[in-house]
Amino acid sequence: MTYKKGFSILLLVLFIIITSFNTNSYSEGNKKKVLILASYNAENEWEDSVITGVKNNLNDVLIKVEFLDSTSANSDIYNESFMKVLNIKYENEDIDCILTIDDEALNFAKQNLFNEESFMYKKQIVFVGANSYVSLNKEEAKYIKGLLEYQDNLFFIDTILNLNKDVKDIYLLLDKSIYCETVKENVKDLTHFTSREFNINVLSDYSYEGIKDKISNIGDSSAIILCGVYKDTDNGDFMKEEEIIKNIKQVTNAPIYTKLEKYVRAGALGGIINDGEKLGEISAIFLKKKLNGEGQNITMPSYNAFNVPMFNYKALRYYKINPLLLPQNSVIINKGKFDLLVPRYIEILILGGIFVIILFISILIYIHFLNKKKRLKEKELLRESIERDEIKTDFIITMSHELRTPLNIIINANKLLRLKVYSNNYDSEFFSKQISLINKNSNRLLRLINNLIDVSKIESGYVDATFKNENIVDIIEDATMSVVDLAKSYDIEIIFDTQEEEIITAVDRSKIERIMLNLLSNSIKFTDSGGHIYVNISKLNKNIFIEVKDDGIGMSEELQTHLFEKFRKAMLYPSLERANEGSGLGLFIVQGLVKIHKGTIKVESKLNEGTKFTITIPQVFVDKENSSHNLMNVPLAYSSKIELSDIYHKDD
């Protein structure tokens, strides 16, 4: 059962294929057939454009194309051999009509029209592009109809004379084709009808070698009309259009005009060109009428039917031709998007004007940019000036406060002591307390003066430094331990930790001690009772890390960005006493002292969570220790009293 079903499907598929094939064959067999016979070879661009025009307008017709190649061989023997080949190819083809292009193909078809052995026997013939006069007898006229090519070169010659005011001689470069002979005769007949007189000279040959020497004698006050197609005598092949144009330009500066589009595209100046595709469209109309049995006579179309003025923009510039003198509706090829169809001097003026405008606009933009930059700079200077004034004002207020407070305490303590002395009341405990206040506030004043001096040194880039290879762990530990008792008095615990017992590096001991005392002083000031301060030192590779961390009140991100700037203070909270602010110089000095050691300092802080300072300095060594800059070593205990002297608000 399955076998029968499969066999049935196979038969159905075969039936569909056969039916489809028969339908296509029937459809193709019903189409009219046209043979196009061209006079030259397949490389002839003009004939190819005619064929393209025919094909684009005869979609329902089967078209075959053959090339007579009359420029390669033109003899009775060649024509007979070519006819035999065509007879073999088309003996079984039912050709309805033959379209001949140019004179040679028409003459070939006429010769075989009444040859009973030819497939062309009594076939309908339509010709186009015939330049010579077509003479038909009664019998021939029944089968042959077509279009004569309109050869009136008066407008072309006048165009050349108009574009080249100094031209007196025109040279025709031709081959031996019927087309070229027709052009020659037509131009010769026009010498008395043009806008001004000129001399006509004809150079005609099958090969370029035959006319090369004569071309070299063409003067600059002449013009060339190139219509011939030439062979290369070395290999017998047809020369490329670009090669012919190049060879002519090498021996003469005379402008090269032409009637063939391929030469215009190859670099010739231009001319009045026959539009092959338009001729193909008209040919298709003739063929349709002929295939439908409608009678047509030999017709000569109007001049403008397929003649188009075409010029090469690059050649116009090369030969310095004024584009404004070109015929109306001229087709310009090789013209760039921004190329102008004006004389060169006008183009230079326009381009110069555009350049001046662009330059002027650029200058205006530049001036605007400079003014804007100047305004921004002035605005920045004004902002900096206002900021400096604010800092100056703040500094004066701060310094006044920083100076007045300890001075007032010292003065008051002094007054109290004097009163006791005057009253002969020598209470030792009272005297000790007042003297302690005087000493502490004297240290505050000394610290403030030292800070001001150090700021000046740091800004000028001159700070005394004595580098010595020492164990930095001991220095950090000693500085930390020196403030432990003070911190305990405020119920703050200081915890020191190290991962290394000994780290030898070149440091200035007093500068490192001062850095640590300043950071510890800040931590004590801003850490509440019951808080903790952690000091840690470690080493990784060639870098030494020192951390001072507390769980105090922390600071905002805005304050952190300005923390190491001098005099840049801000109230952490409105309720915070002014005493916590200090002079605003401590951390600026700390950063300067860290930089002396080629190190960096950074801060990490969050409000109500605490603050951590991290110092990073490279481990380096000095070969020769230099202590000549600093002969007096300040004891750590004394330095501690000076640096921690501003922690006085916690005593209240």
C-alpha positions in Angstrom: 0.0 0.0 0.0 2.8 2.4 0.9 4.7 1.5 -2.3 1.6 2.4 -4.4 1.2 5.7 -2.6 4.9 6.6 -3.2 4.6 5.7 -6.8 1.5 7.9 -7.2 3.3 10.9 -5.7 6.3 10.4 -8.0 4.0 10.4 -11.1 2.3 13.5 -9.8 5.6 15.3 -9.4 6.7 14.3 -12.9 3.4 15.4 -14.4 3.8 18.9 -12.8 7.4 19.2 -14.0 6.5 18.2 -17.6 3.5 20.4 -17.6 5.5 23.4 -16.3 8.2 22.7 -19.0 5.7 22.5 -21.8 4.0 25.7 -20.6 7.3 27.6 -20.5 8.2 26.2 -23.9 4.8 27.3 -25.3 5.1 30.7 -23.7 8.7 31.2 -25.0 7.6 29.9 -28.4 4.9 32.5 -28.7 7.2 35.4 -28.1 8.5 37.5 -31.0 12.2 37.1 -31.8 14.5 40.0 -32.7 18.1 39.8 -33.8 20.2 42.9 -33.2 23.2 43.1 -35.6 25.8 45.7 -34.5 28.4 47.0 -36.9 31.3 46.9 -34.4 32.5 44.7 -31.5 31.1 44.1 -28.1 33.4 46.7 -26.6 31.9 49.6 -28.5 30.2 51.6 -25.7 27.9 53.6 -28.0 26.4 50.5 -29.7 26.2 48.8 -26.3 24.1 51.7 -24.9 21.8 51.5 -27.9 21.3 47.7 -27.3 20.6 48.5 -23.6 18.0 51.0 -24.5 16.3 48.5 -26.8 16.3 45.7 -24.2 14.9 48.0 -21.5 11.9 48.8 -23.7 11.2 45.4 -25.3 10.5 43.2 -22.3 8.1 40.9 -24.1 10.4 40.1 -27.0 13.3 37.6 -27.2 16.4 39.4 -28.3 19.6 37.9 -29.8 22.7 40.1 -30.4 25.5 39.6 -32.9 28.5 41.8 -33.7 29.8 42.2 -37.2 33.2 43.6 -36.0 33.7 45.5 -39.2 36.6 47.5 -37.9 38.6 44.3 -37.5 37.9 42.9 -40.9 35.8 44.3 -43.7 36.0 42.2 -46.9 33.7 40.0 -49.0 35.4 36.8 -47.8 34.9 37.9 -44.1 31.3 38.8 -44.7 30.6 35.5 -46.5 32.2 33.6 -43.6 30.3 35.6 -41.0 27.0 34.9 -42.9 27.7 31.1 -42.9 28.2 31.2 -39.1 24.9 33.1 -38.6 23.1 30.7 -40.9 24.3 27.8 -38.8 23.2 29.5 -35.6 19.8 30.7 -36.7 18.7 28.2 -39.4 16.2 26.8 -36.9 15.3 30.1 -35.4 12.2 31.9 -36.6 13.5 35.5 -36.4 10.7 38.0 -36.8 12.7 41.1 -37.3 16.4 42.3 -37.5 17.6 45.5 -36.0 20.9 46.8 -37.6 23.0 49.4 -35.8 25.2 51.8 -38.0 25.9 51.6 -41.7 28.1 48.5 -41.9 25.4 46.2 -40.4 22.7 47.7 -42.6 24.8 47.1 -45.8 25.4 43.5 -44.6 21.7 42.9 -44.1 20.8 44.5 -47.5 23.3 42.2 -49.2 21.6 39.1 -47.8 18.0 40.2 -47.8 17.2 38.4 -51.0 19.7 35.6 -50.6 17.5 32.4 -50.4 20.3 30.5 -48.7 20.5 33.1 -45.9 18.3 33.0 -42.8 17.8 36.8 -43.5 15.9 36.0 -46.6 13.0 38.5 -46.8 13.1 39.3 -43.1 11.8 42.6 -41.8 14.7 45.0 -41.1 14.8 48.1 -38.9 18.0 50.2 -39.1 19.3 52.9 -36.8 22.4 55.0 -36.7 22.8 55.0 -40.5 25.0 58.0 -41.4 25.1 57.8 -45.2 22.1 58.2 -47.5 20.1 55.0 -47.6 18.9 54.2 -51.2 16.3 51.4 -51.4 14.6 50.0 -54.5 10.9 49.0 -54.4 11.5 45.5 -53.2 13.9 46.6 -50.5 11.6 49.3 -49.3 9.0 46.6 -48.5 11.2 45.1 -45.8 13.6 47.9 -44.7 12.6 50.8 -42.5 14.4 52.9 -39.9 16.1 56.0 -38.5 18.8 58.0 -40.3 21.4 59.6 -38.0 21.1 63.3 -38.0 24.6 64.7 -38.9 24.5 68.4 -38.5 27.6 69.6 -36.6 27.0 73.3 -37.1 26.0 73.8 -33.4 29.0 71.6 -32.3 31.5 73.7 -34.3 30.0 77.0 -33.1 30.3 75.7 -29.6 34.0 75.0 -30.1 34.6 78.4 -31.6 32.7 80.1 -28.8 34.6 78.3 -26.1 38.0 78.9 -27.7 38.2 82.5 -29.0 41.7 82.0 -30.4 41.0 78.8 -32.3 41.6 79.1 -36.1 42.2 75.5 -37.1 40.1 72.5 -36.3 41.6 69.0 -36.7 39.4 66.0 -37.3 41.0 62.7 -36.0 39.1 60.0 -37.8 39.3 56.3 -38.8 38.1 54.8 -42.0 34.6 53.9 -40.9 31.5 55.1 -42.7 30.5 57.1 -39.6 33.8 59.1 -39.7 33.5 59.7 -43.4 30.0 61.1 -42.9 31.3 63.4 -40.1 34.2 64.6 -42.3 31.9 65.5 -45.2 29.4 67.3 -42.9 32.0 69.4 -41.2 33.6 70.4 -44.5 30.3 71.7 -45.7 29.9 73.9 -42.6 33.0 76.1 -43.1 31.0 79.0 -44.5 28.0 78.8 -42.1 29.7 79.0 -38.7 29.9 82.0 -36.5 33.4 82.7 -37.7 35.8 81.3 -40.2 38.1 78.4 -39.4 40.4 76.0 -41.3 39.5 72.3 -41.3 42.2 69.6 -41.3 41.6 65.9 -41.5 43.9 63.2 -40.0 42.5 59.7 -40.9 43.9 56.3 -40.4 43.2 52.8 -39.1 46.0 53.0 -36.5 47.2 55.7 -34.2 50.7 55.4 -35.5 49.5 56.6 -38.9 48.5 60.0 -37.5 50.8 60.4 -34.4 53.5 62.5 -36.1 50.9 64.8 -37.6 49.2 65.3 -34.2 52.5 66.6 -32.8 52.4 69.5 -35.2 49.0 70.7 -34.0 49.5 74.2 -32.5 48.0 75.5 -29.2 45.6 77.8 -31.2 43.9 74.8 -32.6 41.1 72.4 -31.5 40.8 68.7 -32.0 37.6 66.7 -32.8 38.4 63.1 -31.9 35.9 60.6 -33.5 38.1 57.7 -34.7 38.8 54.4 -33.0 42.4 53.2 -33.5 44.4 50.0 -33.4 47.8 49.4 -31.8 50.2 48.4 -34.6 52.2 46.3 -32.2 49.5 43.8 -31.2 46.6 44.7 -33.5 44.2 45.3 -30.5 42.2 48.5 -30.3 43.8 51.1 -28.0 42.1 52.2 -24.8 40.4 55.6 -24.9 42.4 56.8 -21.9 45.7 55.8 -23.7 44.7 57.7 -26.9 43.8 60.9 -24.8 47.1 60.6 -22.9 49.2 60.3 -26.0 47.5 63.3 -27.6 48.0 65.4 -24.5 51.7 64.5 -24.4 52.4 66.2 -27.8 49.9 69.1 -28.0 48.0 71.4 -25.7 45.1 71.8 -28.1 41.7 71.1 -26.5 40.3 67.7 -27.4 36.6 67.7 -28.3 34.6 64.6 -29.4 31.3 63.2 -30.5 31.8 59.9 -28.6 30.8 59.6 -24.9 33.6 57.1 -24.1 36.2 59.8 -25.0 34.6 62.3 -22.7 34.7 59.9 -19.8 38.3 59.1 -20.7 39.4 62.7 -20.3 38.4 64.6 -23.5 36.9 68.1 -23.0 33.5 67.1 -24.4 31.1 67.8 -27.2 27.7 67.1 -28.6 27.2 63.4 -27.9 24.6 61.0 -29.3 22.7 59.4 -26.4 22.7 55.7 -27.3 20.0 54.8 -24.8 17.6 57.4 -26.1 18.2 56.1 -29.6 17.6 52.6 -28.3 14.2 53.7 -26.8 13.2 55.1 -30.3 14.4 52.0 -31.9 12.2 49.9 -29.6 9.2 51.9 -30.7 10.0 51.2 -34.4 10.5 47.5 -33.6 7.2 47.2 -31.8 5.3 48.8 -34.8 7.2 46.6 -37.2 6.4 43.4 -35.2 2.7 44.5 -35.1 2.7 44.9 -38.9 2.4 48.7 -38.9 4.0 50.4 -41.8 7.0 52.8 -41.1 9.0 54.9 -43.5 12.7 55.9 -43.3 12.7 58.7 -40.7 15.2 61.4 -39.7 14.5 62.5 -36.1 14.9 66.1 -34.9 18.4 67.2 -33.9 17.6 67.3 -30.2 16.1 63.8 -30.1 19.2 62.1 -28.8 22.0 64.7 -29.1 23.2 65.8 -25.6 26.0 68.4 -24.8 28.4 66.6 -22.4 31.6 67.9 -20.9 34.2 66.7 -18.5 34.6 69.0 -15.5 38.3 68.1 -14.9 39.0 68.8 -18.6 37.2 72.1 -18.4 39.6 73.1 -15.7 42.6 71.6 -17.5 42.0 73.6 -20.7 40.8 76.7 -18.7 37.4 76.8 -20.4 34.7 79.2 -19.1 31.8 77.0 -17.9 29.4 79.9 -18.3 29.8 79.6 -22.1 28.7 76.0 -22.2 25.4 75.2 -24.0 22.3 75.1 -22.0 21.3 71.7 -20.4 24.9 70.5 -20.7 25.7 67.3 -18.8 28.8 67.7 -16.6 30.7 64.6 -15.6 33.5 64.2 -13.0 32.2 67.2 -11.1 32.6 67.0 -7.3 29.9 67.9 -4.9 31.5 71.3 -4.1 33.0 72.1 -7.5 31.6 75.3 -9.0 30.6 75.8 -12.7 32.2 79.2 -12.9 35.5 80.6 -14.4 38.6 79.8 -12.4 39.1 83.4 -11.3 35.5 83.6 -10.0 36.0 80.3 -8.2 39.1 81.7 -6.6 37.2 84.9 -5.6 34.4 82.8 -4.2 36.7 80.4 -2.3 38.7 83.4 -1.1 35.5 85.1 0.1 34.5 81.9 1.9 38.0 81.7 3.4 37.7 85.3 4.6 34.3 84.7 6.0 35.5 81.5 7.8 38.6 83.4 9.0 36.4 86.3 10.2 34.0 83.9 12.0 37.0 82.0 13.4 38.5 85.3 14.7 35.1 86.3 16.2 34.8 82.8 17.9 38.4 83.1 19.1 37.8 86.6 20.5 34.6 85.4 22.1 36.6 82.5 23.6 39.3 84.8 24.8 36.7 87.1 26.4 34.9 84.2 27.9 38.2 82.8 29.2 39.1 86.3 30.5 35.7 86.6 32.2 36.0 83.2 33.7 39.5 84.0 34.9 38.3 87.3 36.4 35.4 85.5 38.0 37.8 82.9 39.4 40.2 85.7 40.6 37.2 87.5 42.2 36.1 84.2 43.8 39.7 83.6 45.1 39.9 87.2 46.3 36.6 86.9 48.2 37.8 83.5 49.5 41.1 85.0 50.6 39.3 87.9 52.3 37.1 85.4 54.1 40.1 83.3 55.1 41.9 86.4 56.2 38.9 87.6 58.2 38.5 84.1 59.7 42.2 84.0 60.4 42.2 87.3 62.1 39.2 86.3 64.2 40.8 82.9 65.0 44.2 84.4 65.8 42.5 87.1 68.0 40.7 84.3 69.8 43.7 82.0 70.0 45.9 84.9 71.4 43.3 86.6 73.6 42.2 83.4 75.4 45.6 82.3 76.8 46.6 85.9 77.4 43.5 86.6 79.4 44.1 83.5 81.4 47.7 84.5 82.0 46.7 88.1 82.9 44.0 86.9 85.3 46.2 84.3 86.9 48.9 87.0 87.4 46.3 89.4 89.0 45.1 86.7 91.3 48.7 85.9 92.4 49.4 89.6 93.0 46.3 89.9 95.1 47.5 86.9 97.2 50.9 88.5 97.5 49.5 91.9 98.6 47.3 90.2 101.2 50.3 88.0 102.4 48.2 85.0 101.7 50.6 82.4 100.3 48.4 79.4 99.6 50.8 76.9 97.9 48.0 74.9 96.2 46.4 78.1 94.8 49.8 79.4 93.7 50.6 76.0 92.0 47.3 76.0 90.1 47.7 79.5 88.8 51.3 79.0 87.8 50.2 75.8 86.0 47.6 77.8 84.0 50.3 80.4 83.2 52.7 77.7 81.9 50.0 75.9 79.9 48.7 79.0 78.2 52.3 80.2 77.6 52.8 76.9 75.8 49.7 77.5 73.8 51.0 80.8 72.6 54.4 79.3 71.8 52.7 76.5 69.8 50.7 79.1 67.9 53.8 81.1 67.1 55.7 77.9 66.1 52.8 76.9 63.8 52.8 80.3 62.0 56.6 80.1 61.5 56.3 76.5 60.2 53.5 77.4 57.8 55.8 80.1 56.3 58.7 77.7 56.0 56.5 75.0 54.4 55.1 77.5 51.8 58.6 78.8 51.0 59.9 75.2 50.6 62.5 75.5 53.2 62.1 73.4 56.3 65.1 72.2 58.4 65.2 68.4 58.4 67.7 66.0 60.0 67.4 62.5 58.5 68.8 59.6 60.5 68.4 55.9 60.1 66.2 55.0 63.1 63.7 52.5 64.3 60.4 54.3 63.5 58.4 51.8 65.6 60.1 53.2 68.7 59.5 56.8 67.7 55.8 56.2 67.1 55.4 54.1 70.3 57.2 56.8 72.4 55.1 59.6 71.0 51.9 57.6 71.6 52.9 56.6 75.2 53.7 60.3 76.0 50.0 61.2 75.8 48.5 58.0 77.3 48.2 59.6 80.8 46.6 62.7 79.4 44.1 60.6 77.5 43.3 58.6 80.6 42.5 61.7 82.5 39.7 62.2 80.0 38.6 58.6 80.2 40.0 57.8 76.7 42.0 54.6 76.1 44.9 54.7 73.7 45.9 51.3 72.2 49.2 50.9 70.4 49.8 47.9 68.1 52.6 47.0 65.6 53.2 44.1 63.3 56.9 44.8 63.3 59.2 45.3 66.3 61.8 47.1 64.3 61.5 49.1 61.1 64.7 51.0 60.3 64.3 54.0 57.9 65.6 57.5 57.5 63.4 59.9 59.4 63.6 63.2 61.2 62.6 62.1 64.7 61.3 65.5 65.8 59.1 65.8 62.7 57.6 62.3 63.1 57.0 63.1 66.8 55.3 66.3 65.9 53.1 64.6 63.3 52.0 62.0 65.8 51.4 64.4 68.7 49.2 66.6 66.4 47.1 63.7 65.2 46.7 62.3 68.7 45.8 65.8 70.0 43.0 65.9 67.4 41.7 62.5 68.3 41.6 63.4 72.0 39.8 66.6 71.4 37.1 65.0 69.2 36.7 61.7 71.1 34.1 61.6 74.0 34.7 60.1 77.4 34.9 56.3 77.2 36.2 56.4 73.7 39.2 54.7 72.1 42.2 55.8 70.0 44.1 53.1 68.0 47.6 53.6 66.7 49.1 51.0 64.4 52.3 50.7 62.4 53.0 48.2 59.6 55.2 47.6 56.6 54.4 46.2 53.2 57.2 45.8 50.6 59.1 49.2 50.8 56.3 51.2 52.3 55.6 52.0 56.0 52.0 52.6 57.1 51.0 54.5 60.2 47.4 54.6 61.2 45.7 56.8 63.9 42.1 55.9 64.4 39.4 57.0 66.8 35.7 56.3 67.5 35.0 60.0 68.0 32.4 62.3 66.4 33.9 62.0 62.9 33.4 64.7 60.2 31.4 65.5 57.0 32.7 64.8 53.5 32.7 68.5 52.8 35.1 69.1 55.6 37.3 66.3 54.6 37.9 67.9 51.1 39.3 71.0 52.8 40.9 69.4 55.9 44.6 69.9 54.9 44.2 73.5 53.7 45.5 76.2 56.0 43.0 78.3 57.9 40.2 76.2 56.4 38.1 75.5 59.5 34.4 74.7 59.8 32.1 74.3 62.7 31.4 70.6 62.9 28.2 71.2 64.8 26.7 74.5 65.9 26.8 73.4 69.5 30.5 72.6 69.4 32.7 75.1 71.4 35.0 77.3 69.4 37.9 75.9 71.3 37.7 72.7 69.3 38.4 74.6 66.1 42.0 75.5 66.8 44.0 77.8 64.5 43.4 75.6 61.4 47.1 75.2 60.8 47.8 71.8 62.5 46.9 69.4 59.7 48.4 71.7 57.0 51.7 71.4 58.9 51.2 67.7 59.3 50.8 67.2 55.6 53.9 69.4 54.9 56.0 67.3 57.3 54.8 64.1 55.8 55.8 65.4 52.3 59.3 66.1 53.6 59.5 62.3 54.1 58.2 61.8 50.5 55.0 60.4 51.9 51.3 60.9 51.7 48.4 61.3 54.2 44.8 60.6 53.7 41.7 60.7 55.9 38.6 58.5 56.2 35.7 59.6 58.3 32.0 59.3 58.9 29.9 61.4 61.2 29.3 59.9 64.6 31.5 56.9 63.6 35.0 58.2 63.9 38.1 59.2 61.9 41.1 57.4 60.6 44.3 59.0 59.3 46.7 56.9 57.3 50.3 58.0 56.6 52.3 56.2 54.0 56.1 56.8 53.8 58.7 54.9 51.8 61.4 53.0 53.6 64.7 54.7 52.7 68.2 54.9 54.1 70.9 57.6 54.3 74.5 56.8 54.0 75.7 59.8 55.9 73.7 61.1 58.8 73.6 64.9 58.8 72.7 66.5 62.1 74.3 69.9 61.5 71.0 71.6 60.8 69.5 70.8 64.2 72.0 70.7 67.1 69.3 71.1 69.7 67.1 68.0 70.3 63.9 69.0 71.9 62.8 66.5 74.5 59.7 64.6 73.7 58.1 65.5 77.1 58.5 69.2 76.3 57.2 68.8 72.7 54.2 66.9 74.1 53.4 69.7 76.5 53.6 72.3 73.6 51.6 70.2 71.0 48.9 69.2 73.5 48.6 72.6 75.1 45.4 73.4 73.1 43.4 70.6 74.9 42.0 72.8 77.6 38.2 72.7 77.1 38.1 69.1 78.6 39.3 70.7 81.9 36.2 72.7 82.2 
